[in-house]
Amino acid sequence: MRILYFLFFLALNYTLRLYFRKVAVVNKPERFSSTIYVSNHAASFMDPLLLAAFNRAIVFFMTRSDVFTAFTRPIFWMAHMLPIYRQRDGVNTKTKNQEVFRKSSEILLRKRSLLIFGEGVTDDVFIRRLKPLKKGAIRIGFTALESCNWEQDIYLATIACNYSNPAQFRSDVVIRNSKKILLNEFRTEFESNPNKIIQELTVRLEGMLKNDLIHVNDVESAEFTEQMMLIKRKGMPMFEENTAPILQRWDYANNLVEDFNDNPEKYAALRASFKDYFDGLKARNIDDQKLYDATHNKIGFGAFLSQLLLLPIALFGAIHCGLFYFGIKRYVEAKFKRPVFWGSTKLVMMILILGNLNLLLFFLLPQYIGMWFTIGYFLLIPFSGLVFHNGLTFWKRVTTNRKIRSMNVSDIIKERLTLNEKITNLTNSDLMP
């Protein structure tokens, strides 16, 4: 494990446990193996950060070549990143990738693993779907086998990242690992018709990923299926009151989407009603989450008391994190036009900027409070940032709830109840208890 990968592993394990509220990993892989992991690419930079921190396997990442420069190349090397060249990069991809394939073979034959984001691109806005996979992962595997005369076992496996919303702080994620495929078993097929077996294995990997992903077949229907989960207050979207186990939420979302994929005509009559309801919310400048929260989730005295008790820590977080975060937020959202990049870029910038600035504490504080208190002080900073964020969210929620309750929303509440009942009738007793 190279030094920067190790440092990121330590930093991300702490910060990502604060960023995500719940993380569930199904079928964790072993730490070392000659495996090519193929993952979906739902959330841009967040995907490699998440998998490096939580999925146990130590991997080398295949990363698009245009981000490698004379300055970043040695940094990326220390972070286990290898360039992969695409036709859109304007280079001789065949020649360039031959060298990449050679290095990849060396990694696999040292019983290390590769992680490839098989879709190659990320949607501009997070959508629950799998795009067609590229064939490069399987080609790399067969290249490694040929280089060792098929004497070492090389495996393929998939990793499915299921986010509630990767750009939303304190959201949830389910990582599902597939069983492995032993690539050596396909030697006869490869030697007789390599293109055919590569295509067949690519289709097989797509099927494995779709089994572990909440995947909407029709991209135009992704918003509608998400809206159904919002109305039911079940599934993968984030809800204020949702305390159900994350894997149970994944099951509900997956069952709902599979039912929709199999029977889209069953839901056709609902779509116009949903459009009217959500257009009505937009006209009032509110959303379904806020409407439901204001009318169903009472903020009790205990919540106000806890905010007052946590105020000193929140102020500590405002000084050490909040002042920097607002500047970073403004910069990222101005420079990155694709929202899918926002959450992960803000997180990395916070780690790099605040991490380095706050490291100065180790040179200043030990002489006054001792090294152990300095370490505690340093570790308190990310937690205090979380408390500060939660405090801001709480008071925004209080203000929004009062605003909505002052409005006449009885008609749209009634409309929402009707939609809820229609979904219940359509989905066979809610699909899940």
C-alpha positions as CSV (number, residue, x, y, z in Angstrom):
1,M,0.0,0.0,0.0
2,R,1.6,3.3,-1.1
3,I,1.8,6.2,1.3
4,L,-0.8,8.5,-0.1
5,Y,-3.3,5.7,-0.5
6,F,-2.7,4.8,3.2
7,L,-3.1,8.4,4.3
8,F,-6.3,8.8,2.3
9,F,-7.6,5.5,3.8
10,L,-7.1,6.8,7.3
11,A,-8.6,10.2,6.6
12,L,-11.5,9.0,4.6
13,N,-12.5,6.3,7.1
14,Y,-13.1,9.1,9.6
15,T,-14.5,11.8,7.4
16,L,-16.8,9.6,5.3
17,R,-18.3,8.1,8.4
18,L,-19.3,11.6,9.2
19,Y,-20.4,12.4,5.7
20,F,-22.6,9.3,5.3
21,R,-25.2,8.6,8.0
22,K,-25.4,4.8,7.2
23,V,-23.1,2.6,5.2
24,A,-23.8,-1.1,4.6
25,V,-21.4,-3.4,2.8
26,V,-22.7,-6.7,1.5
27,N,-20.3,-9.6,0.9
28,K,-17.0,-7.8,1.7
29,P,-14.1,-9.0,-0.5
30,E,-10.7,-10.1,0.7
31,R,-8.0,-7.5,1.1
32,F,-5.6,-9.0,-1.4
33,S,-6.5,-10.9,-4.6
34,S,-5.9,-10.9,-8.3
35,T,-9.3,-9.5,-9.1
36,I,-10.6,-7.0,-11.5
37,Y,-13.5,-5.2,-9.8
38,V,-16.0,-3.5,-12.2
39,S,-18.2,-0.9,-10.5
40,N,-20.9,1.5,-11.7
41,H,-20.0,5.1,-11.8
42,A,-23.0,6.9,-10.2
43,A,-21.2,9.7,-8.3
44,S,-18.0,10.7,-10.0
45,F,-15.2,11.3,-7.5
46,M,-17.3,10.0,-4.6
47,D,-17.2,6.4,-6.0
48,P,-13.4,5.7,-5.6
49,L,-13.3,7.6,-2.2
50,L,-16.2,5.4,-0.9
51,L,-14.8,2.1,-2.1
52,A,-11.2,2.8,-0.9
53,A,-12.6,3.6,2.6
54,F,-15.2,1.0,3.1
55,N,-14.9,-2.0,0.8
56,R,-11.7,-3.6,2.4
57,A,-10.1,-4.6,-0.9
58,I,-6.9,-2.7,-1.6
59,V,-7.1,-1.7,-5.3
60,F,-5.4,0.2,-8.0
61,F,-7.9,2.6,-9.8
62,M,-8.1,3.0,-13.5
63,T,-8.6,6.7,-14.0
64,R,-9.3,8.7,-17.2
65,S,-6.0,10.0,-18.6
66,D,-6.8,13.7,-19.0
67,V,-6.5,14.3,-15.3
68,F,-2.9,13.2,-15.3
69,T,-0.4,16.0,-15.7
70,A,3.3,16.5,-14.9
71,F,2.2,17.7,-11.4
72,T,-0.5,15.2,-10.6
73,R,1.1,12.1,-12.1
74,P,3.4,11.3,-9.1
75,I,0.6,12.2,-6.7
76,F,-1.8,9.8,-8.4
77,W,0.9,7.1,-8.5
78,M,1.1,7.3,-4.7
79,A,-2.7,7.1,-4.6
80,H,-2.8,3.8,-6.6
81,M,-4.2,5.5,-9.8
82,L,-3.4,4.4,-13.3
83,P,-4.4,6.3,-16.5
84,I,-6.7,4.8,-19.0
85,Y,-6.9,6.4,-22.4
86,R,-10.1,7.0,-24.3
87,Q,-10.7,8.0,-28.0
88,R,-12.1,11.3,-26.8
89,D,-8.7,12.2,-25.2
90,G,-7.2,12.8,-28.7
91,V,-4.3,10.3,-28.4
92,N,-3.3,7.0,-30.0
93,T,-5.3,5.0,-27.5
94,K,-4.1,1.6,-28.7
95,T,-0.4,2.4,-28.2
96,K,-0.9,4.2,-24.9
97,N,-3.2,1.6,-23.4
98,Q,-0.8,-1.3,-24.3
99,E,1.5,0.2,-21.7
100,V,-1.3,0.5,-19.2
101,F,-2.4,-3.1,-19.8
102,R,1.2,-4.2,-19.2
103,K,1.3,-2.4,-15.8
104,S,-2.2,-3.7,-15.0
105,S,-1.0,-7.3,-15.7
106,E,2.0,-6.8,-13.3
107,I,-0.4,-5.6,-10.6
108,L,-2.7,-8.6,-11.0
109,L,0.1,-11.1,-11.1
110,R,1.4,-9.6,-7.8
111,K,-2.0,-10.7,-6.3
112,R,-3.2,-7.1,-6.2
113,S,-6.5,-5.9,-7.6
114,L,-7.8,-3.3,-10.0
115,L,-11.0,-1.2,-9.8
116,I,-12.5,-0.1,-13.1
117,F,-15.6,2.1,-13.4
118,G,-17.0,0.2,-16.3
119,E,-19.5,2.7,-17.5
120,G,-16.7,5.2,-18.3
121,V,-18.9,8.3,-17.7
122,T,-21.1,9.7,-14.9
123,D,-24.5,11.3,-15.4
124,D,-24.7,15.0,-14.9
125,V,-27.3,14.5,-12.1
126,F,-27.5,11.3,-10.0
127,I,-29.8,8.8,-11.5
128,R,-30.5,5.2,-10.4
129,R,-29.5,3.3,-13.5
130,L,-26.6,1.4,-15.0
131,K,-25.2,2.6,-18.3
132,P,-23.7,0.1,-20.8
133,L,-20.3,-1.2,-19.7
134,K,-17.0,-0.9,-21.7
135,K,-15.0,-4.0,-22.5
136,G,-11.6,-2.8,-21.2
137,A,-11.8,-4.7,-17.9
138,I,-12.2,-8.1,-19.5
139,R,-9.5,-7.3,-22.1
140,I,-7.1,-6.4,-19.2
141,G,-7.9,-9.7,-17.5
142,F,-7.2,-11.8,-20.6
143,T,-4.0,-9.8,-21.3
144,A,-2.7,-10.7,-17.8
145,L,-3.6,-14.4,-18.3
146,E,-1.7,-14.5,-21.6
147,S,1.3,-12.8,-20.0
148,C,1.6,-15.6,-17.4
149,N,0.6,-18.4,-19.8
150,W,-2.7,-18.9,-17.9
151,E,-0.7,-20.2,-14.9
152,Q,-2.2,-17.8,-12.3
153,D,-5.8,-17.4,-11.4
154,I,-7.4,-14.0,-12.4
155,Y,-10.9,-13.1,-11.3
156,L,-13.7,-10.7,-12.3
157,A,-16.3,-9.3,-9.9
158,T,-18.7,-6.4,-9.7
159,I,-19.3,-3.8,-7.0
160,A,-22.6,-1.9,-7.0
161,C,-22.8,1.5,-5.2
162,N,-26.3,2.4,-4.3
163,Y,-26.6,5.9,-2.9
164,S,-29.6,7.7,-1.4
165,N,-28.1,10.9,-2.7
166,P,-24.2,11.2,-3.0
167,A,-24.3,15.0,-3.1
168,Q,-26.3,15.2,0.2
169,F,-24.5,15.3,3.5
170,R,-25.6,12.6,6.0
171,S,-27.1,10.5,3.2
172,D,-26.8,6.7,3.1
173,V,-25.2,4.1,0.8
174,V,-25.3,0.4,0.2
175,I,-22.3,-1.3,-1.4
176,R,-23.0,-4.8,-2.8
177,N,-20.2,-7.1,-3.9
178,S,-20.9,-10.0,-6.3
179,K,-19.4,-13.4,-6.3
180,K,-16.2,-13.7,-8.4
181,I,-15.8,-15.2,-11.9
182,L,-12.6,-17.2,-12.5
183,L,-11.5,-15.9,-15.9
184,N,-9.2,-18.8,-16.5
185,E,-12.2,-21.0,-17.1
186,F,-12.8,-19.3,-20.4
187,R,-9.4,-20.0,-22.0
188,T,-10.9,-22.3,-24.8
189,E,-13.5,-19.8,-25.7
190,F,-11.0,-16.9,-25.7
191,E,-8.5,-18.7,-27.9
192,S,-11.1,-19.7,-30.4
193,N,-13.1,-16.4,-30.6
194,P,-11.8,-13.6,-28.2
195,N,-14.3,-11.0,-29.3
196,K,-17.3,-13.3,-28.8
197,I,-16.3,-14.3,-25.2
198,I,-15.4,-10.7,-24.3
199,Q,-18.9,-9.5,-25.4
200,E,-20.6,-12.4,-23.6
201,L,-18.7,-11.7,-20.3
202,T,-19.5,-7.9,-20.6
203,V,-23.2,-8.8,-20.8
204,R,-22.8,-11.1,-17.9
205,L,-21.2,-8.4,-15.8
206,E,-24.0,-6.0,-16.7
207,G,-26.5,-8.5,-15.4
208,M,-24.6,-9.0,-12.2
209,L,-24.5,-5.3,-11.6
210,K,-28.2,-4.9,-12.3
211,N,-28.9,-7.6,-9.8
212,D,-27.1,-5.5,-7.1
213,L,-28.2,-2.0,-8.2
214,I,-31.5,-0.2,-8.1
215,H,-31.7,0.1,-11.9
216,V,-34.5,1.9,-13.8
217,N,-34.6,0.6,-17.4
218,D,-36.1,3.7,-18.9
219,V,-34.0,6.7,-17.9
220,E,-37.0,9.0,-18.5
221,S,-38.9,7.2,-15.8
222,A,-36.2,7.5,-13.1
223,E,-37.7,10.7,-11.7
224,F,-41.2,9.1,-11.5
225,T,-39.9,6.0,-9.6
226,E,-38.1,8.3,-7.2
227,Q,-41.2,10.4,-6.6
228,M,-43.2,7.2,-5.8
229,M,-40.6,6.4,-3.0
230,L,-40.9,10.0,-1.8
231,I,-44.7,9.8,-1.5
232,K,-44.5,6.4,0.3
233,R,-41.6,7.7,2.6
234,K,-39.9,4.4,1.9
235,G,-36.9,3.2,-0.1
236,M,-33.5,4.8,-0.7
237,P,-34.3,8.6,-0.7
238,M,-33.4,10.5,2.5
239,F,-36.3,11.2,5.0
240,E,-36.1,13.0,8.3
241,E,-38.0,10.3,10.1
242,N,-36.5,7.2,8.3
243,T,-35.0,4.9,10.9
244,A,-35.6,1.7,9.0
245,P,-32.5,-0.5,8.4
246,I,-30.7,0.6,5.2
247,L,-30.8,-2.9,3.7
248,Q,-34.6,-3.1,4.2
249,R,-34.9,0.3,2.5
250,W,-32.8,-1.0,-0.4
251,D,-35.0,-4.1,-0.7
252,Y,-38.1,-1.9,-0.9
253,A,-36.6,0.4,-3.6
254,N,-35.3,-2.5,-5.6
255,N,-38.7,-4.3,-5.5
256,L,-40.6,-1.2,-6.5
257,V,-38.3,-0.4,-9.4
258,E,-38.2,-4.1,-10.6
259,D,-42.0,-4.1,-10.5
260,F,-42.1,-0.9,-12.5
261,N,-39.5,-2.2,-15.0
262,D,-41.6,-5.4,-15.5
263,N,-45.0,-3.6,-15.6
264,P,-44.6,0.0,-16.7
265,E,-48.2,0.1,-18.1
266,K,-49.6,-0.6,-14.6
267,Y,-48.3,2.7,-13.4
268,A,-49.1,4.7,-16.6
269,A,-52.3,6.2,-15.2
270,L,-50.5,7.6,-12.1
271,R,-47.9,9.7,-14.1
272,A,-50.2,12.6,-14.9
273,S,-51.4,12.8,-11.3
274,F,-47.8,12.8,-10.1
275,K,-46.9,15.6,-12.5
276,D,-49.8,17.7,-11.4
277,Y,-48.9,17.2,-7.7
278,F,-45.2,18.0,-8.1
279,D,-45.9,20.9,-10.4
280,G,-48.2,22.3,-7.7
281,L,-45.4,22.0,-5.1
282,K,-43.0,23.9,-7.5
283,A,-45.6,26.6,-8.0
284,R,-45.7,27.2,-4.2
285,N,-41.9,27.0,-4.0
286,I,-41.8,24.0,-1.7
287,D,-40.9,20.4,-2.1
288,D,-42.4,17.1,-1.0
289,Q,-39.8,16.5,1.7
290,K,-40.4,19.9,3.3
291,L,-44.2,19.6,3.0
292,Y,-44.3,16.2,4.7
293,D,-41.9,17.2,7.4
294,A,-43.8,20.3,8.2
295,T,-47.2,18.5,8.5
296,H,-46.1,15.2,10.0
297,N,-42.9,15.5,11.9
298,K,-43.2,17.5,15.1
299,I,-40.0,19.1,16.5
300,G,-40.2,18.5,20.2
301,F,-38.7,20.4,23.1
302,G,-35.9,17.9,23.4
303,A,-34.6,18.8,20.0
304,F,-34.4,22.5,20.9
305,L,-32.7,21.6,24.2
306,S,-30.1,19.5,22.5
307,Q,-29.3,22.3,20.1
308,L,-28.7,24.7,23.0
309,L,-26.5,22.2,24.8
310,L,-24.4,21.5,21.7
311,L,-24.1,25.3,20.9
312,P,-20.4,25.5,22.2
313,I,-19.4,22.6,20.0
314,A,-21.3,24.1,17.0
315,L,-19.5,27.4,17.5
316,F,-16.2,25.5,17.6
317,G,-17.2,23.9,14.3
318,A,-18.2,27.2,12.8
319,I,-14.7,28.6,13.4
320,H,-12.8,25.5,12.3
321,C,-15.0,24.3,9.4
322,G,-18.0,26.5,8.7
323,L,-16.0,29.6,7.6
324,F,-14.0,27.5,5.1
325,Y,-17.0,25.4,3.9
326,F,-19.0,28.3,2.6
327,G,-16.1,29.5,0.5
328,I,-15.5,26.1,-0.8
329,K,-19.2,25.6,-1.5
330,R,-19.4,28.8,-3.5
331,Y,-16.2,28.0,-5.5
332,V,-17.2,24.4,-6.4
333,E,-20.7,25.2,-7.5
334,A,-19.4,28.0,-9.6
335,K,-16.6,26.1,-11.2
336,F,-18.2,22.7,-11.7
337,K,-21.3,22.9,-13.9
338,R,-22.3,19.2,-13.3
339,P,-23.9,18.8,-9.9
340,V,-22.7,15.2,-9.6
341,F,-19.2,16.5,-8.9
342,W,-20.2,18.8,-6.1
343,G,-20.4,16.5,-3.0
344,S,-17.2,14.7,-3.6
345,T,-15.2,17.7,-4.6
346,K,-16.3,19.7,-1.6
347,L,-15.4,16.7,0.6
348,V,-11.9,16.4,-0.9
349,M,-11.2,20.1,-0.7
350,M,-12.3,20.2,2.9
351,I,-10.0,17.3,3.7
352,L,-7.0,18.8,1.9
353,I,-7.5,22.5,3.0
354,L,-8.7,22.0,6.5
355,G,-6.5,19.0,7.1
356,N,-3.4,20.9,6.2
357,L,-4.4,24.1,8.0
358,N,-5.4,22.3,11.2
359,L,-2.1,20.3,11.1
360,L,-0.5,23.5,12.3
361,L,-2.1,22.8,15.6
362,F,0.5,20.0,16.1
363,F,3.2,22.6,16.0
364,L,1.5,25.2,18.2
365,L,-0.7,23.5,20.9
366,P,1.5,20.6,22.4
367,Q,3.6,23.1,24.3
368,Y,0.5,24.5,26.0
369,I,-1.9,21.6,26.4
370,G,0.3,18.5,25.7
371,M,0.3,16.1,22.7
372,W,-2.7,13.9,23.8
373,F,-5.0,16.9,24.2
374,T,-3.8,18.3,20.9
375,I,-4.7,15.0,19.1
376,G,-8.1,15.1,20.8
377,Y,-8.5,18.7,19.7
378,F,-7.6,17.8,16.1
379,L,-10.0,14.8,16.0
380,L,-12.8,17.0,17.4
381,I,-12.7,19.4,14.5
382,P,-14.6,17.2,11.9
383,F,-17.1,16.1,14.6
384,S,-17.7,19.8,15.5
385,G,-18.2,20.5,11.8
386,L,-20.9,17.9,11.8
387,V,-22.6,19.5,14.9
388,F,-22.4,22.9,13.2
389,H,-24.0,21.5,10.0
390,N,-26.7,19.7,11.9
391,G,-27.5,22.9,13.9
392,L,-27.8,25.0,10.7
393,T,-30.1,22.3,9.2
394,F,-32.2,22.2,12.3
395,W,-32.9,25.9,12.4
396,K,-33.6,26.0,8.7
397,R,-36.0,23.2,9.3
398,V,-37.7,25.1,12.1
399,T,-38.1,28.2,9.8
400,T,-39.3,26.2,6.8
401,N,-41.9,24.3,8.9
402,R,-43.3,27.5,10.3
403,K,-43.5,29.0,6.8
404,I,-45.3,26.0,5.4
405,R,-47.8,25.8,8.3
406,S,-48.7,29.4,7.7
407,M,-49.7,28.6,4.1
408,N,-53.0,27.0,3.1
409,V,-51.8,23.5,2.0
410,S,-54.8,21.4,2.9
411,D,-55.6,20.8,-0.7
412,I,-52.2,19.6,-1.7
413,I,-52.0,17.4,1.5
414,K,-55.2,15.7,0.4
415,E,-53.8,15.2,-3.1
416,R,-50.7,13.6,-1.5
417,L,-52.8,11.2,0.6
418,T,-54.7,10.2,-2.6
419,L,-51.4,9.4,-4.4
420,N,-50.1,7.4,-1.4
421,E,-53.2,5.3,-1.4
422,K,-53.0,4.7,-5.2
423,I,-49.4,3.5,-4.9
424,T,-50.3,1.2,-2.1
425,N,-53.1,-0.4,-4.2
426,L,-50.8,-0.8,-7.1
427,T,-47.8,-2.3,-5.4
428,N,-49.3,-5.4,-3.8
429,S,-49.4,-4.4,-0.1
430,D,-46.3,-2.1,-0.3
431,L,-43.9,-4.8,-1.7
432,M,-42.2,-4.9,1.7
433,P,-43.6,-4.8,5.3
